Amino acid sequence: VKLTELDPGFMNHPESGLMLLFRCPKCNSHHIGVPVTVGIKQPGRWMITTRDFETLTAVPSLRYADPPTKDTCLYHVSIKNGEIIPA
Ligand SMILES: [Zn+2]
């Protein structure tokens, strides 16, 4: 699925900094927020190559369990060139 189909956005969180947001590609019913940096590798954050959702690549792959009270959306994905791929 394309990242652009998952209602993507950016948010500046007061504690977590820049977050990439997109709808859960598994259940489509909630958003996932991932702390990112653009073009720089930093511990605990994902590096994204661009803010352009059409061509964005994230490194490394993303593993999440969201919402934290349920384990129904344990999921592992890669974002490569704007495409979300199960990892
Ligand atoms: Zn979900």
PDB file of the backbone (N, CA, C, O) and the ligand in Angstrom, with CONECT records:
HET     ZN  A 101       1
ATOM      1  N   VAL A   1       0.858  -1.184   0.000  1.00  0.00           N
ATOM      2  CA  VAL A   1       0.000   0.000   0.000  1.00  0.00           C
ATOM      3  C   VAL A   1       0.899   1.241   0.000  1.00  0.00           C
ATOM      4  O   VAL A   1       1.980   1.245   0.590  1.00  0.00           O
ATOM      5  N   LYS A   2       0.421   2.300  -0.683  1.00  0.00           N
ATOM      6  CA  LYS A   2       1.191   3.535  -0.731  1.00  0.00           C
ATOM      7  C   LYS A   2       1.002   4.306   0.570  1.00  0.00           C
ATOM      8  O   LYS A   2      -0.090   4.337   1.137  1.00  0.00           O
ATOM      9  N   LEU A   3       2.083   4.925   1.030  1.00  0.00           N
ATOM     10  CA  LEU A   3       2.000   5.773   2.217  1.00  0.00           C
ATOM     11  C   LEU A   3       0.965   6.881   2.021  1.00  0.00           C
ATOM     12  O   LEU A   3       0.256   7.236   2.963  1.00  0.00           O
ATOM     13  N   THR A   4       0.872   7.421   0.826  1.00  0.00           N
ATOM     14  CA  THR A   4      -0.069   8.517   0.554  1.00  0.00           C
ATOM     15  C   THR A   4      -1.530   8.092   0.712  1.00  0.00           C
ATOM     16  O   THR A   4      -2.401   8.950   0.851  1.00  0.00           O
ATOM     17  N   GLU A   5      -1.816   6.787   0.693  1.00  0.00           N
ATOM     18  CA  GLU A   5      -3.183   6.302   0.879  1.00  0.00           C
ATOM     19  C   GLU A   5      -3.542   6.156   2.351  1.00  0.00           C
ATOM     20  O   GLU A   5      -4.688   5.853   2.684  1.00  0.00           O
ATOM     21  N   LEU A   6      -2.574   6.370   3.230  1.00  0.00           N
ATOM     22  CA  LEU A   6      -2.788   6.157   4.666  1.00  0.00           C
ATOM     23  C   LEU A   6      -2.810   7.477   5.438  1.00  0.00           C
ATOM     24  O   LEU A   6      -2.456   7.532   6.615  1.00  0.00           O
ATOM     25  N   ASP A   7      -3.234   8.541   4.747  1.00  0.00           N
ATOM     26  CA  ASP A   7      -3.457   9.810   5.431  1.00  0.00           C
ATOM     27  C   ASP A   7      -2.212  10.246   6.228  1.00  0.00           C
ATOM     28  O   ASP A   7      -2.325  10.521   7.422  1.00  0.00           O
ATOM     29  N   PRO A   8      -1.037  10.315   5.598  1.00  0.00           N
ATOM     30  CA  PRO A   8       0.196  10.590   6.324  1.00  0.00           C
ATOM     31  C   PRO A   8       0.307  12.059   6.730  1.00  0.00           C
ATOM     32  O   PRO A   8      -0.302  12.936   6.117  1.00  0.00           O
ATOM     33  N   GLY A   9       1.086  12.305   7.762  1.00  0.00           N
ATOM     34  CA  GLY A   9       1.321  13.676   8.211  1.00  0.00           C
ATOM     35  C   GLY A   9       2.538  13.735   9.112  1.00  0.00           C
ATOM     36  O   GLY A   9       3.096  12.713   9.511  1.00  0.00           O
ATOM     37  N   PHE A  10       2.936  14.969   9.422  1.00  0.00           N
ATOM     38  CA  PHE A  10       4.008  15.169  10.391  1.00  0.00           C
ATOM     39  C   PHE A  10       3.461  15.960  11.556  1.00  0.00           C
ATOM     40  O   PHE A  10       2.546  16.767  11.393  1.00  0.00           O
ATOM     41  N   MET A  11       4.016  15.731  12.731  1.00  0.00           N
ATOM     42  CA  MET A  11       3.620  16.473  13.916  1.00  0.00           C
ATOM     43  C   MET A  11       4.882  16.736  14.722  1.00  0.00           C
ATOM     44  O   MET A  11       5.751  15.870  14.826  1.00  0.00           O
ATOM     45  N   ASN A  12       4.982  17.939  15.296  1.00  0.00           N
ATOM     46  CA  ASN A  12       6.073  18.208  16.216  1.00  0.00           C
ATOM     47  C   ASN A  12       5.592  17.985  17.634  1.00  0.00           C
ATOM     48  O   ASN A  12       4.861  18.805  18.189  1.00  0.00           O
ATOM     49  N   HIS A  13       6.005  16.875  18.217  1.00  0.00           N
ATOM     50  CA  HIS A  13       5.575  16.517  19.569  1.00  0.00           C
ATOM     51  C   HIS A  13       6.513  17.180  20.580  1.00  0.00           C
ATOM     52  O   HIS A  13       7.728  17.155  20.387  1.00  0.00           O
ATOM     53  N   PRO A  14       5.971  17.780  21.667  1.00  0.00           N
ATOM     54  CA  PRO A  14       6.834  18.490  22.624  1.00  0.00           C
ATOM     55  C   PRO A  14       7.935  17.611  23.234  1.00  0.00           C
ATOM     56  O   PRO A  14       9.017  18.111  23.539  1.00  0.00           O
ATOM     57  N   GLU A  15       7.676  16.319  23.414  1.00  0.00           N
ATOM     58  CA  GLU A  15       8.701  15.444  23.995  1.00  0.00           C
ATOM     59  C   GLU A  15       9.386  14.568  22.951  1.00  0.00           C
ATOM     60  O   GLU A  15      10.596  14.352  23.016  1.00  0.00           O
ATOM     61  N   SER A  16       8.627  14.071  22.006  1.00  0.00           N
ATOM     62  CA  SER A  16       9.182  13.106  21.059  1.00  0.00           C
ATOM     63  C   SER A  16       9.770  13.745  19.807  1.00  0.00           C
ATOM     64  O   SER A  16      10.375  13.052  18.989  1.00  0.00           O
ATOM     65  N   GLY A  17       9.603  15.055  19.645  1.00  0.00           N
ATOM     66  CA  GLY A  17      10.134  15.719  18.461  1.00  0.00           C
ATOM     67  C   GLY A  17       9.311  15.416  17.224  1.00  0.00           C
ATOM     68  O   GLY A  17       8.103  15.191  17.305  1.00  0.00           O
ATOM     69  N   LEU A  18       9.973  15.411  16.085  1.00  0.00           N
ATOM     70  CA  LEU A  18       9.260  15.212  14.820  1.00  0.00           C
ATOM     71  C   LEU A  18       8.733  13.782  14.723  1.00  0.00           C
ATOM     72  O   LEU A  18       9.486  12.820  14.869  1.00  0.00           O
ATOM     73  N   MET A  19       7.424  13.658  14.473  1.00  0.00           N
ATOM     74  CA  MET A  19       6.780  12.353  14.351  1.00  0.00           C
ATOM     75  C   MET A  19       6.178  12.220  12.959  1.00  0.00           C
ATOM     76  O   MET A  19       5.547  13.142  12.443  1.00  0.00           O
ATOM     77  N   LEU A  20       6.387  11.060  12.371  1.00  0.00           N
ATOM     78  CA  LEU A  20       5.682  10.701  11.143  1.00  0.00           C
ATOM     79  C   LEU A  20       4.424   9.936  11.550  1.00  0.00           C
ATOM     80  O   LEU A  20       4.500   8.970  12.309  1.00  0.00           O
ATOM     81  N   LEU A  21       3.274  10.366  11.049  1.00  0.00           N
ATOM     82  CA  LEU A  21       1.996   9.731  11.383  1.00  0.00           C
ATOM     83  C   LEU A  21       1.371   9.134  10.136  1.00  0.00           C
ATOM     84  O   LEU A  21       1.433   9.730   9.060  1.00  0.00           O
ATOM     85  N   PHE A  22       0.778   7.978  10.272  1.00  0.00           N
ATOM     86  CA  PHE A  22      -0.001   7.404   9.169  1.00  0.00           C
ATOM     87  C   PHE A  22      -0.977   6.376   9.737  1.00  0.00           C
ATOM     88  O   PHE A  22      -0.752   5.816  10.810  1.00  0.00           O
ATOM     89  N   ARG A  23      -2.064   6.137   9.003  1.00  0.00           N
ATOM     90  CA  ARG A  23      -3.055   5.155   9.449  1.00  0.00           C
ATOM     91  C   ARG A  23      -2.457   3.762   9.428  1.00  0.00           C
ATOM     92  O   ARG A  23      -1.658   3.425   8.553  1.00  0.00           O
ATOM     93  N   CYS A  24      -2.854   2.957  10.404  1.00  0.00           N
ATOM     94  CA  CYS A  24      -2.371   1.588  10.513  1.00  0.00           C
ATOM     95  C   CYS A  24      -2.680   0.817   9.224  1.00  0.00           C
ATOM     96  O   CYS A  24      -3.846   0.693   8.848  1.00  0.00           O
ATOM     97  N   PRO A  25      -1.645   0.295   8.538  1.00  0.00           N
ATOM     98  CA  PRO A  25      -1.906  -0.427   7.294  1.00  0.00           C
ATOM     99  C   PRO A  25      -2.571  -1.782   7.525  1.00  0.00           C
ATOM    100  O   PRO A  25      -3.034  -2.420   6.579  1.00  0.00           O
ATOM    101  N   LYS A  26      -2.616  -2.217   8.782  1.00  0.00           N
ATOM    102  CA  LYS A  26      -3.215  -3.518   9.065  1.00  0.00           C
ATOM    103  C   LYS A  26      -4.717  -3.423   9.292  1.00  0.00           C
ATOM    104  O   LYS A  26      -5.489  -4.167   8.686  1.00  0.00           O
ATOM    105  N   CYS A  27      -5.136  -2.503  10.169  1.00  0.00           N
ATOM    106  CA  CYS A  27      -6.567  -2.430  10.510  1.00  0.00           C
ATOM    107  C   CYS A  27      -7.228  -1.143  10.033  1.00  0.00           C
ATOM    108  O   CYS A  27      -8.455  -1.050  10.007  1.00  0.00           O
ATOM    109  N   ASN A  28      -6.421  -0.143   9.653  1.00  0.00           N
ATOM    110  CA  ASN A  28      -6.949   1.093   9.074  1.00  0.00           C
ATOM    111  C   ASN A  28      -7.771   1.932  10.056  1.00  0.00           C
ATOM    112  O   ASN A  28      -8.415   2.893   9.636  1.00  0.00           O
ATOM    113  N   SER A  29      -7.768   1.604  11.335  1.00  0.00           N
ATOM    114  CA  SER A  29      -8.704   2.271  12.245  1.00  0.00           C
ATOM    115  C   SER A  29      -8.032   3.190  13.265  1.00  0.00           C
ATOM    116  O   SER A  29      -8.718   3.783  14.097  1.00  0.00           O
ATOM    117  N   HIS A  30      -6.716   3.317  13.216  1.00  0.00           N
ATOM    118  CA  HIS A  30      -6.033   4.237  14.131  1.00  0.00           C
ATOM    119  C   HIS A  30      -4.744   4.689  13.468  1.00  0.00           C
ATOM    120  O   HIS A  30      -4.300   4.111  12.476  1.00  0.00           O
ATOM    121  N   HIS A  31      -4.151   5.737  14.034  1.00  0.00           N
ATOM    122  CA  HIS A  31      -2.896   6.239  13.476  1.00  0.00           C
ATOM    123  C   HIS A  31      -1.701   5.691  14.253  1.00  0.00           C
ATOM    124  O   HIS A  31      -1.795   5.364  15.436  1.00  0.00           O
ATOM    125  N   ILE A  32      -0.592   5.606  13.555  1.00  0.00           N
ATOM    126  CA  ILE A  32       0.670   5.197  14.148  1.00  0.00           C
ATOM    127  C   ILE A  32       1.605   6.399  14.078  1.00  0.00           C
ATOM    128  O   ILE A  32       1.683   7.074  13.052  1.00  0.00           O
ATOM    129  N   GLY A  33       2.306   6.658  15.162  1.00  0.00           N
ATOM    130  CA  GLY A  33       3.267   7.757  15.189  1.00  0.00           C
ATOM    131  C   GLY A  33       4.668   7.213  15.413  1.00  0.00           C
ATOM    132  O   GLY A  33       4.892   6.430  16.336  1.00  0.00           O
ATOM    133  N   VAL A  34       5.606   7.621  14.582  1.00  0.00           N
ATOM    134  CA  VAL A  34       6.967   7.124  14.644  1.00  0.00           C
ATOM    135  C   VAL A  34       7.920   8.319  14.758  1.00  0.00           C
ATOM    136  O   VAL A  34       7.856   9.230  13.933  1.00  0.00           O
ATOM    137  N   PRO A  35       8.813   8.333  15.774  1.00  0.00           N
ATOM    138  CA  PRO A  35       9.768   9.436  15.866  1.00  0.00           C
ATOM    139  C   PRO A  35      10.814   9.349  14.762  1.00  0.00           C
ATOM    140  O   PRO A  35      11.450   8.311  14.581  1.00  0.00           O
ATOM    141  N   VAL A  36      10.987  10.433  14.031  1.00  0.00           N
ATOM    142  CA  VAL A  36      11.883  10.415  12.868  1.00  0.00           C
ATOM    143  C   VAL A  36      12.849  11.592  12.878  1.00  0.00           C
ATOM    144  O   VAL A  36      12.618  12.608  13.534  1.00  0.00           O
ATOM    145  N   THR A  37      13.927  11.427  12.137  1.00  0.00           N
ATOM    146  CA  THR A  37      14.800  12.531  11.758  1.00  0.00           C
ATOM    147  C   THR A  37      14.929  12.470  10.241  1.00  0.00           C
ATOM    148  O   THR A  37      14.834  11.399   9.642  1.00  0.00           O
ATOM    149  N   VAL A  38      15.144  13.621   9.633  1.00  0.00           N
ATOM    150  CA  VAL A  38      15.250  13.673   8.173  1.00  0.00           C
ATOM    151  C   VAL A  38      16.725  13.696   7.790  1.00  0.00           C
ATOM    152  O   VAL A  38      17.430  14.673   8.041  1.00  0.00           O
ATOM    153  N   GLY A  39      17.179  12.606   7.176  1.00  0.00           N
ATOM    154  CA  GLY A  39      18.526  12.558   6.615  1.00  0.00           C
ATOM    155  C   GLY A  39      19.651  12.322   7.609  1.00  0.00           C
ATOM    156  O   GLY A  39      20.820  12.301   7.225  1.00  0.00           O
ATOM    157  N   ILE A  40      19.310  12.142   8.895  1.00  0.00           N
ATOM    158  CA  ILE A  40      20.355  11.949   9.911  1.00  0.00           C
ATOM    159  C   ILE A  40      20.002  10.722  10.749  1.00  0.00           C
ATOM    160  O   ILE A  40      18.860  10.581  11.187  1.00  0.00           O
ATOM    161  N   LYS A  41      20.965   9.842  10.974  1.00  0.00           N
ATOM    162  CA  LYS A  41      20.732   8.701  11.853  1.00  0.00           C
ATOM    163  C   LYS A  41      20.916   9.139  13.298  1.00  0.00           C
ATOM    164  O   LYS A  41      21.890   9.806  13.645  1.00  0.00           O
ATOM    165  N   GLN A  42      19.950   8.745  14.141  1.00  0.00           N
ATOM    166  CA  GLN A  42      20.004   9.131  15.547  1.00  0.00           C
ATOM    167  C   GLN A  42      19.430   7.983  16.362  1.00  0.00           C
ATOM    168  O   GLN A  42      18.409   7.416  15.972  1.00  0.00           O
ATOM    169  N   PRO A  43      20.058   7.614  17.498  1.00  0.00           N
ATOM    170  CA  PRO A  43      19.560   6.472  18.277  1.00  0.00           C
ATOM    171  C   PRO A  43      18.097   6.657  18.682  1.00  0.00           C
ATOM    172  O   PRO A  43      17.697   7.744  19.098  1.00  0.00           O
ATOM    173  N   GLY A  44      17.309   5.601  18.561  1.00  0.00           N
ATOM    174  CA  GLY A  44      15.909   5.632  18.977  1.00  0.00           C
ATOM    175  C   GLY A  44      14.978   6.301  17.993  1.00  0.00           C
ATOM    176  O   GLY A  44      13.786   6.441  18.266  1.00  0.00           O
ATOM    177  N   ARG A  45      15.507   6.723  16.836  1.00  0.00           N
ATOM    178  CA  ARG A  45      14.655   7.375  15.849  1.00  0.00           C
ATOM    179  C   ARG A  45      14.865   6.712  14.499  1.00  0.00           C
ATOM    180  O   ARG A  45      15.892   6.086  14.239  1.00  0.00           O
ATOM    181  N   TRP A  46      13.863   6.868  13.652  1.00  0.00           N
ATOM    182  CA  TRP A  46      13.990   6.347  12.295  1.00  0.00           C
ATOM    183  C   TRP A  46      14.447   7.465  11.378  1.00  0.00           C
ATOM    184  O   TRP A  46      13.969   8.596  11.472  1.00  0.00           O
ATOM    185  N   MET A  47      15.357   7.146  10.511  1.00  0.00           N
ATOM    186  CA  MET A  47      15.795   8.133   9.540  1.00  0.00           C
ATOM    187  C   MET A  47      14.891   8.065   8.321  1.00  0.00           C
ATOM    188  O   MET A  47      14.706   7.000   7.732  1.00  0.00           O
ATOM    189  N   ILE A  48      14.336   9.200   7.950  1.00  0.00           N
ATOM    190  CA  ILE A  48      13.584   9.247   6.694  1.00  0.00           C
ATOM    191  C   ILE A  48      14.392  10.069   5.700  1.00  0.00           C
ATOM    192  O   ILE A  48      15.100  11.005   6.071  1.00  0.00           O
ATOM    193  N   THR A  49      14.272   9.702   4.440  1.00  0.00           N
ATOM    194  CA  THR A  49      15.114  10.318   3.415  1.00  0.00           C
ATOM    195  C   THR A  49      14.574  11.665   2.971  1.00  0.00           C
ATOM    196  O   THR A  49      15.323  12.506   2.476  1.00  0.00           O
ATOM    197  N   THR A  50      13.261  11.875   3.148  1.00  0.00           N
ATOM    198  CA  THR A  50      12.620  13.100   2.639  1.00  0.00           C
ATOM    199  C   THR A  50      11.308  13.294   3.366  1.00  0.00           C
ATOM    200  O   THR A  50      10.782  12.355   3.962  1.00  0.00           O
ATOM    201  N   ARG A  51      10.770  14.509   3.323  1.00  0.00           N
ATOM    202  CA  ARG A  51       9.424  14.748   3.846  1.00  0.00           C
ATOM    203  C   ARG A  51       8.359  14.508   2.779  1.00  0.00           C
ATOM    204  O   ARG A  51       7.167  14.652   3.049  1.00  0.00           O
ATOM    205  N   ASP A  52       8.780  14.145   1.577  1.00  0.00           N
ATOM    206  CA  ASP A  52       7.840  13.906   0.485  1.00  0.00           C
ATOM    207  C   ASP A  52       7.266  12.487   0.616  1.00  0.00           C
ATOM    208  O   ASP A  52       7.985  11.504   0.438  1.00  0.00           O
ATOM    209  N   PHE A  53       5.967  12.391   0.927  1.00  0.00           N
ATOM    210  CA  PHE A  53       5.349  11.078   1.176  1.00  0.00           C
ATOM    211  C   PHE A  53       5.379  10.179  -0.062  1.00  0.00           C
ATOM    212  O   PHE A  53       5.328   8.955   0.063  1.00  0.00           O
ATOM    213  N   GLU A  54       5.459  10.765  -1.234  1.00  0.00           N
ATOM    214  CA  GLU A  54       5.475   9.979  -2.479  1.00  0.00           C
ATOM    215  C   GLU A  54       6.752   9.156  -2.616  1.00  0.00           C
ATOM    216  O   GLU A  54       6.740   8.082  -3.218  1.00  0.00           O
ATOM    217  N   THR A  55       7.853   9.659  -2.056  1.00  0.00           N
ATOM    218  CA  THR A  55       9.153   9.015  -2.295  1.00  0.00           C
ATOM    219  C   THR A  55       9.895   8.663  -1.004  1.00  0.00           C
ATOM    220  O   THR A  55      11.059   8.264  -1.035  1.00  0.00           O
ATOM    221  N   LEU A  56       9.207   8.814   0.128  1.00  0.00           N
ATOM    222  CA  LEU A  56       9.862   8.637   1.422  1.00  0.00           C
ATOM    223  C   LEU A  56      10.328   7.192   1.659  1.00  0.00           C
ATOM    224  O   LEU A  56       9.595   6.237   1.405  1.00  0.00           O
ATOM    225  N   THR A  57      11.555   7.062   2.149  1.00  0.00           N
ATOM    226  CA  THR A  57      12.081   5.777   2.608  1.00  0.00           C
ATOM    227  C   THR A  57      12.465   5.945   4.076  1.00  0.00           C
ATOM    228  O   THR A  57      13.053   6.957   4.456  1.00  0.00           O
ATOM    229  N   ALA A  58      12.128   4.940   4.906  1.00  0.00           N
ATOM    230  CA  ALA A  58      12.470   4.987   6.336  1.00  0.00           C
ATOM    231  C   ALA A  58      13.453   3.858   6.658  1.00  0.00           C
ATOM    232  O   ALA A  58      13.300   2.732   6.186  1.00  0.00           O
ATOM    233  N   VAL A  59      14.462   4.178   7.468  1.00  0.00           N
ATOM    234  CA  VAL A  59      15.472   3.202   7.869  1.00  0.00           C
ATOM    235  C   VAL A  59      15.616   3.214   9.387  1.00  0.00           C
ATOM    236  O   VAL A  59      15.726   4.306   9.946  1.00  0.00           O
ATOM    237  N   PRO A  60      15.623   2.091  10.098  1.00  0.00           N
ATOM    238  CA  PRO A  60      15.385   0.737   9.571  1.00  0.00           C
ATOM    239  C   PRO A  60      13.884   0.482   9.388  1.00  0.00           C
ATOM    240  O   PRO A  60      13.101   1.428   9.306  1.00  0.00           O
ATOM    241  N   SER A  61      13.480  -0.801   9.324  1.00  0.00           N
ATOM    242  CA  SER A  61      12.065  -1.138   9.242  1.00  0.00           C
ATOM    243  C   SER A  61      11.378  -0.795  10.560  1.00  0.00           C
ATOM    244  O   SER A  61      12.043  -0.605  11.578  1.00  0.00           O
ATOM    245  N   LEU A  62      10.051  -0.716  10.544  1.00  0.00           N
ATOM    246  CA  LEU A  62       9.280  -0.296  11.713  1.00  0.00           C
ATOM    247  C   LEU A  62       8.562  -1.490  12.316  1.00  0.00           C
ATOM    248  O   LEU A  62       7.884  -2.249  11.624  1.00  0.00           O
ATOM    249  N   ARG A  63       8.730  -1.634  13.630  1.00  0.00           N
ATOM    250  CA  ARG A  63       7.999  -2.680  14.330  1.00  0.00           C
ATOM    251  C   ARG A  63       7.150  -1.982  15.383  1.00  0.00           C
ATOM    252  O   ARG A  63       7.669  -1.186  16.165  1.00  0.00           O
ATOM    253  N   TYR A  64       5.872  -2.264  15.412  1.00  0.00           N
ATOM    254  CA  TYR A  64       5.041  -1.561  16.369  1.00  0.00           C
ATOM    255  C   TYR A  64       3.933  -2.445  16.911  1.00  0.00           C
ATOM    256  O   TYR A  64       3.524  -3.425  16.289  1.00  0.00           O
ATOM    257  N   ALA A  65       3.472  -2.074  18.068  1.00  0.00           N
ATOM    258  CA  ALA A  65       2.293  -2.682  18.661  1.00  0.00           C
ATOM    259  C   ALA A  65       1.432  -1.525  19.125  1.00  0.00           C
ATOM    260  O   ALA A  65       1.755  -0.861  20.109  1.00  0.00           O
ATOM    261  N   ASP A  66       0.339  -1.282  18.422  1.00  0.00           N
ATOM    262  CA  ASP A  66      -0.408  -0.071  18.674  1.00  0.00           C
ATOM    263  C   ASP A  66      -1.884  -0.349  18.449  1.00  0.00           C
ATOM    264  O   ASP A  66      -2.205  -0.911  17.403  1.00  0.00           O
ATOM    265  N   PRO A  67      -2.789  -0.015  19.313  1.00  0.00           N
ATOM    266  CA  PRO A  67      -2.554   0.632  20.588  1.00  0.00           C
ATOM    267  C   PRO A  67      -1.875  -0.296  21.599  1.00  0.00           C
ATOM    268  O   PRO A  67      -2.007  -1.516  21.496  1.00  0.00           O
ATOM    269  N   PRO A  68      -1.150   0.267  22.575  1.00  0.00           N
ATOM    270  CA  PRO A  68      -0.333  -0.559  23.465  1.00  0.00           C
ATOM    271  C   PRO A  68      -1.120  -1.532  24.324  1.00  0.00           C
ATOM    272  O   PRO A  68      -0.559  -2.520  24.798  1.00  0.00           O
ATOM    273  N   THR A  69      -2.425  -1.275  24.540  1.00  0.00           N
ATOM    274  CA  THR A  69      -3.225  -2.156  25.383  1.00  0.00           C
ATOM    275  C   THR A  69      -3.696  -3.405  24.629  1.00  0.00           C
ATOM    276  O   THR A  69      -4.144  -4.370  25.248  1.00  0.00           O
ATOM    277  N   LYS A  70      -3.593  -3.389  23.289  1.00  0.00           N
ATOM    278  CA  LYS A  70      -3.987  -4.553  22.491  1.00  0.00           C
ATOM    279  C   LYS A  70      -2.773  -5.042  21.727  1.00  0.00           C
ATOM    280  O   LYS A  70      -1.887  -4.255  21.394  1.00  0.00           O
ATOM    281  N   ASP A  71      -2.725  -6.320  21.450  1.00  0.00           N
ATOM    282  CA  ASP A  71      -1.625  -6.791  20.625  1.00  0.00           C
ATOM    283  C   ASP A  71      -2.136  -7.215  19.243  1.00  0.00           C
ATOM    284  O   ASP A  71      -1.483  -7.976  18.529  1.00  0.00           O
ATOM    285  N   THR A  72      -3.315  -6.704  18.888  1.00  0.00           N
ATOM    286  CA  THR A  72      -3.918  -7.080  17.612  1.00  0.00           C
ATOM    287  C   THR A  72      -3.187  -6.484  16.419  1.00  0.00           C
ATOM    288  O   THR A  72      -3.299  -6.983  15.300  1.00  0.00           O
ATOM    289  N   CYS A  73      -2.434  -5.408  16.665  1.00  0.00           N
ATOM    290  CA  CYS A  73      -1.776  -4.761  15.547  1.00  0.00           C
ATOM    291  C   CYS A  73      -0.253  -4.836  15.652  1.00  0.00           C
ATOM    292  O   CYS A  73       0.445  -3.911  15.236  1.00  0.00           O
ATOM    293  N   LEU A  74       0.252  -5.912  16.196  1.00  0.00           N
ATOM    294  CA  LEU A  74       1.685  -6.167  16.086  1.00  0.00           C
ATOM    295  C   LEU A  74       2.009  -6.281  14.602  1.00  0.00           C
ATOM    296  O   LEU A  74       1.404  -7.080  13.888  1.00  0.00           O
ATOM    297  N   TYR A  75       2.936  -5.505  14.156  1.00  0.00           N
ATOM    298  CA  TYR A  75       3.160  -5.435  12.722  1.00  0.00           C
ATOM    299  C   TYR A  75       4.591  -5.000  12.471  1.00  0.00           C
ATOM    300  O   TYR A  75       5.184  -4.285  13.279  1.00  0.00           O
ATOM    301  N   HIS A  76       5.130  -5.424  11.372  1.00  0.00           N
ATOM    302  CA  HIS A  76       6.515  -5.107  11.026  1.00  0.00           C
ATOM    303  C   HIS A  76       6.533  -4.719   9.556  1.00  0.00           C
ATOM    304  O   HIS A  76       6.240  -5.540   8.686  1.00  0.00           O
ATOM    305  N   VAL A  77       6.873  -3.475   9.283  1.00  0.00           N
ATOM    306  CA  VAL A  77       6.823  -2.990   7.903  1.00  0.00           C
ATOM    307  C   VAL A  77       8.092  -2.239   7.530  1.00  0.00           C
ATOM    308  O   VAL A  77       8.823  -1.752   8.392  1.00  0.00           O
ATOM    309  N   SER A  78       8.333  -2.156   6.248  1.00  0.00           N
ATOM    310  CA  SER A  78       9.342  -1.263   5.689  1.00  0.00           C
ATOM    311  C   SER A  78       8.614  -0.187   4.893  1.00  0.00           C
ATOM    312  O   SER A  78       7.556  -0.438   4.315  1.00  0.00           O
ATOM    313  N   ILE A  79       9.187   1.004   4.867  1.00  0.00           N
ATOM    314  CA  ILE A  79       8.688   2.033   3.953  1.00  0.00           C
ATOM    315  C   ILE A  79       9.815   2.308   2.965  1.00  0.00           C
ATOM    316  O   ILE A  79      10.880   2.804   3.332  1.00  0.00           O
ATOM    317  N   LYS A  80       9.558   1.980   1.723  1.00  0.00           N
ATOM    318  CA  LYS A  80      10.561   2.181   0.676  1.00  0.00           C
ATOM    319  C   LYS A  80       9.952   2.949  -0.476  1.00  0.00           C
ATOM    320  O   LYS A  80       8.978   2.517  -1.092  1.00  0.00           O
ATOM    321  N   ASN A  81      10.542   4.086  -0.752  1.00  0.00           N
ATOM    322  CA  ASN A  81      10.100   4.917  -1.883  1.00  0.00           C
ATOM    323  C   ASN A  81       8.585   5.140  -1.875  1.00  0.00           C
ATOM    324  O   ASN A  81       7.927   5.035  -2.910  1.00  0.00           O
ATOM    325  N   GLY A  82       8.039   5.450  -0.683  1.00  0.00           N
ATOM    326  CA  GLY A  82       6.636   5.787  -0.560  1.00  0.00           C
ATOM    327  C   GLY A  82       5.700   4.605  -0.485  1.00  0.00           C
ATOM    328  O   GLY A  82       4.482   4.781  -0.435  1.00  0.00           O
ATOM    329  N   GLU A  83       6.246   3.399  -0.477  1.00  0.00           N
ATOM    330  CA  GLU A  83       5.450   2.175  -0.465  1.00  0.00           C
ATOM    331  C   GLU A  83       5.644   1.468   0.881  1.00  0.00           C
ATOM    332  O   GLU A  83       6.771   1.321   1.354  1.00  0.00           O
ATOM    333  N   ILE A  84       4.523   1.028   1.499  1.00  0.00           N
ATOM    334  CA  ILE A  84       4.607   0.291   2.754  1.00  0.00           C
ATOM    335  C   ILE A  84       4.580  -1.197   2.449  1.00  0.00           C
ATOM    336  O   ILE A  84       3.644  -1.701   1.827  1.00  0.00           O
ATOM    337  N   ILE A  85       5.615  -1.891   2.892  1.00  0.00           N
ATOM    338  CA  ILE A  85       5.806  -3.305   2.540  1.00  0.00           C
ATOM    339  C   ILE A  85       5.952  -4.087   3.846  1.00  0.00           C
ATOM    340  O   ILE A  85       6.753  -3.705   4.699  1.00  0.00           O
ATOM    341  N   PRO A  86       5.188  -5.181   4.021  1.00  0.00           N
ATOM    342  CA  PRO A  86       5.404  -6.022   5.203  1.00  0.00           C
ATOM    343  C   PRO A  86       6.853  -6.523   5.240  1.00  0.00           C
ATOM    344  O   PRO A  86       7.379  -6.973   4.222  1.00  0.00           O
ATOM    345  N   ALA A  87       7.496  -6.445   6.411  1.00  0.00           N
ATOM    346  CA  ALA A  87       8.913  -6.824   6.504  1.00  0.00           C
ATOM    347  C   ALA A  87       9.039  -8.231   7.093  1.00  0.00           C
ATOM    348  O   ALA A  87      10.150  -8.736   7.255  1.00  0.00           O
TER     349      ALA A  87
HETATM  350 ZN    ZN A 101      -4.055  -1.269  13.648  1.00  0.00          ZN2+
END
